[in-house]
Amino acid sequence: MTLPPNPELSVLLVEDDLHMQLGCVQALQLAGLPARAVLSVEEARPLLHAGFAGVVITDMRLPGADGLSLVRHCQELDAALPVIMITGHGDVSLAVEAMRAGAYDFIPKPFSPEHLVEVVRRALDKRRLTLEVAQLREALARRDGVAGQLVGRSPQIEAVRQLVARVAESRVDVLIRGETGTGKELVAQALHELSARRGGPFVALNCGGLPETLLDSELFGHEPGAFTGAQKRRIGKIEHASGGTLFLDEVESMPMAAQIKLLRVLQERQIERLGSNQPLPVDCRVVAASKDDLLEKSRQGSFRSDLYYRLNVVTIDLPPLRERREDIPLLMEHFLLLAASRYSLAVPTVSAAQLRTLTAHHWPGNVRELRNVADCLVLGVRSDVLGDVQGDPAAPAPAPQALSLAETVEDFEKSLIREALQRHGGNIARSALALRTPKTTLADKIRKYGLNAGDAPG
């Protein structure tokens, strides 16, 4: 769950007084801090680079270039590299100048070994966190855009990725179905990013987030004087999305009158702004999303069946998280990376007990709920799923466990399935009901783990 640790951080001391140099190096090494020393700025420069895994301590007064020039050199190399300045009694003004130039701290002579170690430890902690955050951001940047964020190895999410890749380049409109929090907008963004329309706008509208009186104006725009308060022309979402993708979330909540107008747009690819009789051509792909069964709603009369069949050319079904529990470790790692990068904090370790809790949870909020748990772990605050978080979230991660997280969760899932089959006499249908997972999904997992329902005792 954690990234590979950064290399062990070290201290580079620049000090021409051999007695002072020896004392500082011994104090740091006795405190368990790797340190090496050089006599001048000229010797130090070749050892420094952007991303240097450590901190620098330099005396102010040195032969050749002085410590202030080294501070400026480090700032040019890596503005986040901490440089600690050692100053004499008469160098207070120079120390102030060094701090303004970017020095991390300064230590006036004389100083105790304990004070030196304390300042250096703080600087190393800061440096360690800076390097880890940079590493996190590099890892996130390597992900292949939005499509690369469709995270998981389960057969269900792999099928989603393949379908997205297959239809993205076509002009066909798409319907995305899934419970709240399963990532419907992320899939819509992936469709846009992988299409030839990626250079155009991606325009999202939540149909359930607007009163009926405003929805028409939001969708179709209006001319001045079209209604009370319409003082100037407004470009609607459909027109604004021309050349790109229009994402209509919670389309099931769209009023019937707006459904009729949307159907016409889909058929004719043109709109009329409110208050205008002039048809305007639009060229946008429409991706609609619903958490409900639109076919059932059309049977009930709350959603137009002709609009349903117009939208239902290609349908992407997103599985709830409880049906792809094997993806929880990868998703959690992804969200921890995002949260650690966003908050500039270290990635915490997920314990075996926490992993069991995550795997067993029903996840009514799906992937969005898991992301919230990851945020809480990184921030070190309480979450509803895991309760109180123990320990310092910014502390360095301990050594990894013998089993990877993916192996641990698979082991746990396999035991859950085996126990369910034993309780229900090998009956897959009853076991699937108890595990709250589709029978076909359970059958796939039974084959995956090499289990035999017929061997379960009655």
C-alpha positions as CSV (number, residue, x, y, z in Angstrom):
1,M,0.0,0.0,0.0
2,T,2.9,2.3,0.5
3,L,5.4,3.4,-2.1
4,P,9.0,2.1,-2.0
5,P,10.9,4.1,0.7
6,N,13.1,6.9,-0.3
7,P,16.9,6.3,-0.1
8,E,18.3,6.9,3.4
9,L,18.7,10.6,3.9
10,S,22.1,12.0,4.8
11,V,23.8,15.2,5.9
12,L,26.4,17.1,3.9
13,L,28.5,19.4,6.2
14,V,30.6,22.2,4.7
15,E,33.1,23.3,7.4
16,D,36.8,24.3,7.0
17,D,37.6,24.1,10.8
18,L,38.7,20.5,11.3
19,H,37.9,20.4,15.0
20,M,34.4,21.8,14.4
21,Q,33.9,19.5,11.4
22,L,34.9,16.4,13.5
23,G,32.6,17.4,16.4
24,C,29.6,18.0,14.2
25,V,30.0,14.7,12.2
26,Q,30.5,12.7,15.4
27,A,27.4,14.3,17.0
28,L,25.3,13.5,14.0
29,Q,26.6,9.9,13.6
30,L,26.1,9.2,17.3
31,A,22.5,10.2,16.8
32,G,22.2,7.7,13.9
33,L,22.3,10.3,11.2
34,P,24.6,9.5,8.2
35,A,26.9,12.5,7.6
36,R,29.9,13.4,5.5
37,A,32.0,16.6,5.5
38,V,33.9,18.7,2.9
39,L,36.1,21.8,3.4
40,S,34.6,24.2,0.9
41,V,31.7,25.3,-1.3
42,E,33.7,24.3,-4.3
43,E,34.0,20.7,-3.0
44,A,30.3,20.6,-2.1
45,R,28.8,21.7,-5.4
46,P,29.5,18.6,-7.4
47,L,27.8,16.5,-4.7
48,L,24.5,18.4,-4.9
49,H,21.7,18.1,-7.4
50,A,18.0,18.5,-7.7
51,G,16.3,15.8,-5.5
52,F,19.4,15.5,-3.3
53,A,18.4,12.9,-0.6
54,G,19.4,14.9,2.5
55,V,20.1,18.3,3.9
56,V,23.1,20.7,3.9
57,I,24.9,22.3,6.8
58,T,27.3,25.1,6.0
59,D,29.4,27.5,7.9
60,M,29.0,31.1,6.9
61,R,32.6,32.0,6.6
62,L,34.6,29.6,4.4
63,P,37.7,29.9,2.1
64,G,36.7,30.8,-1.4
65,A,32.9,31.1,-1.8
66,D,31.0,31.7,1.4
67,G,28.0,29.9,2.9
68,L,25.6,32.4,1.5
69,S,26.6,31.6,-2.1
70,L,26.0,27.9,-1.3
71,V,22.5,28.8,-0.1
72,R,21.8,30.5,-3.4
73,H,23.3,27.7,-5.3
74,C,21.0,25.2,-3.6
75,Q,18.0,27.4,-4.2
76,E,18.8,27.3,-7.9
77,L,19.2,23.5,-7.9
78,D,16.2,22.7,-5.7
79,A,14.2,25.3,-3.8
80,A,13.0,22.7,-1.3
81,L,16.5,21.5,-0.3
82,P,17.0,22.5,3.3
83,V,20.3,24.4,4.1
84,I,21.2,25.1,7.7
85,M,23.6,27.9,8.3
86,I,26.2,28.0,11.1
87,T,27.0,31.6,12.1
88,G,29.4,33.4,14.4
89,H,28.5,36.1,16.9
90,G,29.0,38.9,14.4
91,D,27.2,37.3,11.6
92,V,23.5,38.0,12.6
93,S,22.9,40.3,9.6
94,L,24.4,37.7,7.3
95,A,22.2,35.0,8.9
96,V,19.1,37.2,8.2
97,E,20.2,37.6,4.6
98,A,20.7,33.9,4.3
99,M,17.2,33.2,5.6
100,R,15.8,35.6,3.0
101,A,17.8,33.8,0.4
102,G,16.1,30.6,1.3
103,A,18.1,29.0,4.2
104,Y,16.0,26.6,6.3
105,D,17.5,27.7,9.6
106,F,20.6,29.0,11.3
107,I,22.6,27.9,14.4
108,P,24.7,30.5,16.2
109,K,28.0,29.5,17.7
110,P,28.6,28.1,20.2
111,F,25.9,25.4,20.1
112,S,25.4,22.1,21.8
113,P,25.5,18.7,20.0
114,E,21.9,18.2,21.1
115,H,20.7,21.5,19.5
116,L,22.5,20.6,16.2
117,V,20.9,17.2,16.1
118,E,17.4,18.6,16.9
119,V,17.6,21.2,14.1
120,V,19.0,18.6,11.6
121,R,16.3,16.1,12.5
122,R,13.6,18.6,11.7
123,A,15.2,19.5,8.4
124,L,15.5,15.8,7.5
125,D,11.8,15.2,8.3
126,K,10.9,18.1,6.1
127,R,13.1,16.8,3.3
128,R,11.8,13.3,3.6
129,L,8.2,14.5,3.2
130,T,9.1,16.7,0.3
131,L,10.8,13.9,-1.6
132,E,7.9,11.5,-0.9
133,V,5.3,14.0,-2.2
134,A,7.4,14.5,-5.3
135,Q,7.6,10.7,-5.8
136,L,3.8,10.5,-5.3
137,R,3.2,13.1,-8.0
138,E,5.5,11.3,-10.4
139,A,3.6,8.1,-9.8
140,L,0.3,9.8,-10.4
141,A,1.6,11.5,-13.6
142,R,2.6,8.1,-15.0
143,R,-1.1,7.0,-14.9
144,D,-2.5,7.2,-18.4
145,G,-4.8,10.2,-18.0
146,V,-8.4,9.7,-16.9
147,A,-8.7,6.3,-18.5
148,G,-5.7,5.2,-16.4
149,Q,-7.7,6.0,-13.3
150,L,-10.3,3.3,-14.0
151,V,-8.4,1.3,-11.4
152,G,-8.8,-2.4,-10.8
153,R,-8.0,-5.9,-12.0
154,S,-11.4,-7.5,-11.5
155,P,-13.1,-9.0,-14.6
156,Q,-15.9,-6.4,-14.2
157,I,-13.7,-3.3,-14.3
158,E,-11.6,-4.8,-17.1
159,A,-14.7,-5.3,-19.1
160,V,-15.6,-1.6,-18.5
161,R,-12.1,-0.5,-19.7
162,Q,-12.4,-2.6,-22.8
163,L,-15.8,-1.3,-23.7
164,V,-14.8,2.3,-23.1
165,A,-11.8,1.8,-25.4
166,R,-13.9,0.1,-28.0
167,V,-16.6,2.8,-28.3
168,A,-14.7,6.0,-27.4
169,E,-13.7,6.9,-31.0
170,S,-17.3,6.3,-32.3
171,R,-19.9,9.0,-32.5
172,V,-22.5,6.9,-30.6
173,D,-24.2,8.3,-27.5
174,V,-23.7,6.2,-24.4
175,L,-25.7,5.4,-21.3
176,I,-23.8,4.7,-18.1
177,R,-25.6,2.8,-15.3
178,G,-24.4,2.4,-11.8
179,E,-25.1,3.1,-8.2
180,T,-24.1,6.4,-6.6
181,G,-20.4,6.7,-6.2
182,T,-19.4,4.0,-8.7
183,G,-17.5,6.5,-10.9
184,K,-20.0,7.3,-13.7
185,E,-18.5,10.8,-14.4
186,L,-15.0,9.3,-14.5
187,V,-16.1,6.9,-17.2
188,A,-17.7,9.7,-19.1
189,Q,-14.5,11.7,-18.9
190,A,-12.5,8.6,-20.2
191,L,-14.9,8.4,-23.1
192,H,-14.2,12.0,-23.9
193,E,-10.4,11.8,-23.4
194,L,-10.0,8.7,-25.6
195,S,-12.2,10.2,-28.5
196,A,-11.3,12.5,-31.3
197,R,-13.3,15.1,-29.4
198,R,-10.7,15.4,-26.6
199,G,-9.7,18.8,-27.8
200,G,-13.3,20.1,-27.4
201,P,-15.1,20.9,-24.1
202,F,-16.3,18.3,-21.6
203,V,-19.5,19.8,-20.2
204,A,-21.2,18.2,-17.2
205,L,-24.7,18.9,-15.9
206,N,-26.5,17.2,-13.0
207,C,-30.1,17.0,-14.1
208,G,-31.2,16.5,-10.5
209,G,-29.4,19.5,-9.2
210,L,-31.6,22.2,-10.8
211,P,-35.2,23.2,-10.4
212,E,-37.4,22.5,-13.5
213,T,-37.7,26.2,-14.2
214,L,-34.0,26.6,-14.7
215,L,-33.2,23.3,-16.4
216,D,-34.4,24.4,-19.9
217,S,-32.3,27.6,-19.7
218,E,-29.2,25.5,-18.6
219,L,-29.7,23.0,-21.4
220,F,-30.8,25.2,-24.3
221,G,-29.8,28.7,-23.4
222,H,-32.0,31.7,-23.9
223,E,-32.3,35.0,-25.7
224,P,-32.7,38.4,-24.0
225,G,-36.3,38.9,-22.8
226,A,-37.1,35.2,-23.1
227,F,-38.5,35.3,-19.5
228,T,-38.5,37.6,-16.6
229,G,-34.9,38.4,-15.6
230,A,-33.4,37.2,-18.9
231,Q,-31.5,40.4,-19.7
232,K,-28.8,39.0,-22.0
233,R,-28.2,36.0,-24.2
234,R,-27.1,32.8,-22.5
235,I,-25.4,29.9,-24.2
236,G,-26.8,26.6,-22.9
237,K,-24.8,23.5,-22.0
238,I,-25.7,21.6,-25.2
239,E,-24.5,24.5,-27.4
240,H,-21.4,25.0,-25.3
241,A,-20.6,21.3,-25.7
242,S,-20.5,21.5,-29.5
243,G,-17.4,19.8,-30.7
244,G,-17.0,18.0,-27.4
245,T,-19.0,15.8,-25.0
246,L,-22.1,16.6,-23.0
247,F,-22.4,14.6,-19.8
248,L,-26.0,14.4,-18.3
249,D,-25.8,13.0,-14.8
250,E,-28.9,11.7,-13.0
251,V,-30.8,11.8,-16.3
252,E,-33.6,9.8,-14.6
253,S,-34.6,13.0,-12.7
254,M,-35.1,15.1,-15.8
255,P,-38.7,16.5,-16.1
256,M,-40.9,15.0,-18.8
257,A,-41.0,18.2,-20.8
258,A,-37.2,18.4,-20.9
259,Q,-37.0,14.8,-21.9
260,I,-39.1,15.5,-25.0
261,K,-36.8,18.4,-26.0
262,L,-33.7,16.3,-25.3
263,L,-35.1,13.5,-27.6
264,R,-35.5,16.0,-30.4
265,V,-31.9,17.2,-29.9
266,L,-30.6,13.6,-30.1
267,Q,-32.6,12.9,-33.3
268,E,-32.1,16.2,-35.1
269,R,-28.8,17.5,-33.6
270,Q,-30.0,21.0,-33.4
271,I,-31.5,23.3,-30.7
272,E,-33.5,26.4,-30.3
273,R,-32.6,28.8,-27.5
274,L,-35.5,29.9,-25.3
275,G,-37.1,32.9,-26.9
276,S,-35.8,32.1,-30.3
277,N,-37.2,30.4,-33.4
278,Q,-33.8,30.0,-35.1
279,P,-32.5,26.4,-35.1
280,L,-28.8,26.0,-34.3
281,P,-26.8,22.9,-35.3
282,V,-24.9,21.2,-32.5
283,D,-22.2,18.6,-32.8
284,C,-21.7,17.0,-29.4
285,R,-21.7,13.5,-28.1
286,V,-24.2,12.9,-25.3
287,V,-23.2,10.6,-22.4
288,A,-26.1,10.1,-20.0
289,A,-25.8,8.5,-16.5
290,S,-28.4,7.0,-14.2
291,K,-28.4,5.2,-10.9
292,D,-31.9,3.8,-11.7
293,D,-33.3,1.2,-14.1
294,L,-34.5,3.5,-16.9
295,L,-36.4,0.7,-18.6
296,E,-38.4,0.1,-15.4
297,K,-39.0,3.8,-15.0
298,S,-40.3,3.9,-18.6
299,R,-42.7,1.1,-17.8
300,Q,-43.9,3.1,-14.8
301,G,-44.4,6.1,-17.0
302,S,-41.8,8.4,-15.3
303,F,-39.3,8.2,-18.1
304,R,-40.0,8.3,-21.8
305,S,-39.4,4.9,-23.4
306,D,-38.5,6.5,-26.8
307,L,-35.7,8.5,-25.0
308,Y,-34.6,5.4,-23.1
309,Y,-34.2,3.5,-26.4
310,R,-32.5,6.5,-28.0
311,L,-29.9,6.6,-25.2
312,N,-29.6,2.9,-24.8
313,V,-27.6,2.3,-28.0
314,V,-24.4,1.5,-26.0
315,T,-24.7,0.9,-22.2
316,I,-21.9,0.7,-19.8
317,D,-22.8,-1.0,-16.5
318,L,-20.5,-0.1,-13.5
319,P,-20.4,-2.7,-10.8
320,P,-20.8,-1.7,-7.2
321,L,-17.6,-2.0,-5.1
322,R,-19.0,-4.9,-3.1
323,E,-19.0,-7.0,-6.3
324,R,-15.3,-6.3,-7.0
325,R,-13.7,-6.5,-3.6
326,E,-10.5,-7.7,-5.1
327,D,-10.0,-4.2,-6.4
328,I,-10.1,-2.6,-3.0
329,P,-6.2,-2.7,-2.4
330,L,-5.5,-1.1,-5.8
331,L,-8.2,1.5,-5.3
332,M,-7.0,2.3,-1.8
333,E,-3.4,2.7,-3.0
334,H,-4.6,5.0,-5.8
335,F,-6.6,7.2,-3.4
336,L,-3.9,7.3,-0.8
337,L,-1.5,8.5,-3.5
338,L,-4.0,11.2,-4.5
339,A,-4.7,12.3,-0.9
340,A,-1.0,12.3,0.1
341,S,-0.1,14.4,-2.9
342,R,-3.1,16.8,-2.3
343,Y,-2.3,17.3,1.4
344,S,1.5,17.1,1.1
345,L,1.5,14.3,3.7
346,A,3.1,10.8,3.8
347,V,1.3,7.7,2.7
348,P,0.1,5.7,5.8
349,T,0.3,2.0,6.1
350,V,-2.9,0.0,6.1
351,S,-2.8,-2.7,8.8
352,A,-4.1,-6.3,8.2
353,A,-7.0,-5.6,10.6
354,Q,-7.9,-2.5,8.7
355,L,-7.8,-4.4,5.4
356,R,-10.1,-7.0,6.8
357,T,-12.6,-4.3,7.8
358,L,-12.3,-2.6,4.4
359,T,-12.9,-5.9,2.6
360,A,-15.9,-6.9,4.7
361,H,-17.6,-3.5,4.5
362,H,-20.7,-3.4,2.3
363,W,-19.7,0.0,0.7
364,P,-23.1,1.7,0.2
365,G,-21.2,4.8,-1.1
366,N,-19.0,2.6,-3.4
367,V,-15.7,4.0,-4.7
368,R,-16.5,7.5,-3.5
369,E,-16.9,6.2,0.1
370,L,-13.5,4.4,-0.2
371,R,-11.9,7.6,-1.4
372,N,-13.2,9.4,1.7
373,V,-11.7,6.7,3.9
374,A,-8.3,7.1,2.2
375,D,-8.5,10.9,2.8
376,C,-9.2,10.2,6.5
377,L,-6.3,7.8,6.7
378,V,-3.8,10.3,5.2
379,L,-5.1,13.1,7.5
380,G,-5.0,10.8,10.5
381,V,-8.7,11.5,11.4
382,R,-11.6,9.3,12.3
383,S,-13.6,7.6,9.5
384,D,-17.0,5.9,9.8
385,V,-15.6,2.7,8.3
386,L,-12.3,2.3,10.2
387,G,-13.0,4.4,13.4
388,D,-10.2,6.2,15.1
389,V,-6.8,6.2,13.3
390,Q,-3.9,5.3,15.5
391,G,-0.4,6.8,15.1
392,D,1.0,9.7,13.2
393,P,-0.1,9.8,9.5
394,A,3.2,11.6,8.6
395,A,5.4,9.0,10.2
396,P,7.6,6.8,7.9
397,A,5.9,3.6,6.9
398,P,7.1,0.4,8.5
399,A,8.5,-2.5,6.5
400,P,5.9,-4.2,4.3
401,Q,4.2,-7.4,5.4
402,A,5.1,-10.8,3.9
403,L,1.9,-10.9,1.8
404,S,1.0,-8.0,-0.5
405,L,-2.3,-6.3,0.0
406,A,-3.8,-7.9,-3.1
407,E,-2.7,-11.4,-1.9
408,T,-4.2,-10.7,1.6
409,V,-7.5,-9.5,0.3
410,E,-7.7,-12.5,-2.1
411,D,-7.0,-14.8,0.8
412,F,-9.7,-13.2,2.9
413,E,-12.2,-13.3,0.0
414,K,-11.5,-16.9,-0.6
415,S,-12.1,-17.8,3.0
416,L,-15.4,-15.8,3.0
417,I,-16.6,-17.7,-0.1
418,R,-15.6,-21.1,1.3
419,E,-17.4,-20.4,4.6
420,A,-20.6,-19.3,2.7
421,L,-20.5,-22.4,0.6
422,Q,-20.1,-24.6,3.7
423,R,-23.0,-22.8,5.5
424,H,-25.3,-23.3,2.5
425,G,-24.4,-26.8,1.6
426,G,-22.6,-25.8,-1.6
427,N,-25.7,-24.0,-3.0
428,I,-24.3,-21.2,-5.1
429,A,-27.5,-19.2,-5.4
430,R,-28.0,-19.1,-1.6
431,S,-24.3,-18.4,-1.0
432,A,-24.5,-15.5,-3.5
433,L,-27.5,-14.1,-1.7
434,A,-25.8,-14.3,1.7
435,L,-22.6,-12.6,0.3
436,R,-24.8,-10.0,-1.5
437,T,-23.1,-10.6,-4.9
438,P,-24.5,-11.8,-8.2
439,K,-24.5,-15.6,-8.8
440,T,-22.5,-15.3,-11.9
441,T,-19.8,-13.2,-10.1
442,L,-19.7,-15.8,-7.3
443,A,-19.3,-18.6,-9.9
444,D,-16.4,-16.8,-11.5
445,K,-14.7,-16.4,-8.1
446,I,-15.2,-20.0,-7.2
447,R,-13.4,-21.0,-10.4
448,K,-10.7,-18.3,-9.8
449,Y,-9.9,-19.7,-6.4
450,G,-10.2,-23.3,-7.3
451,L,-13.1,-24.0,-5.0
452,N,-15.6,-26.8,-5.5
453,A,-19.1,-26.1,-4.4
454,G,-19.9,-29.8,-4.6
455,D,-17.3,-30.6,-2.0
456,A,-18.8,-28.4,0.6
457,P,-20.4,-30.5,3.4
458,G,-24.2,-30.5,3.6
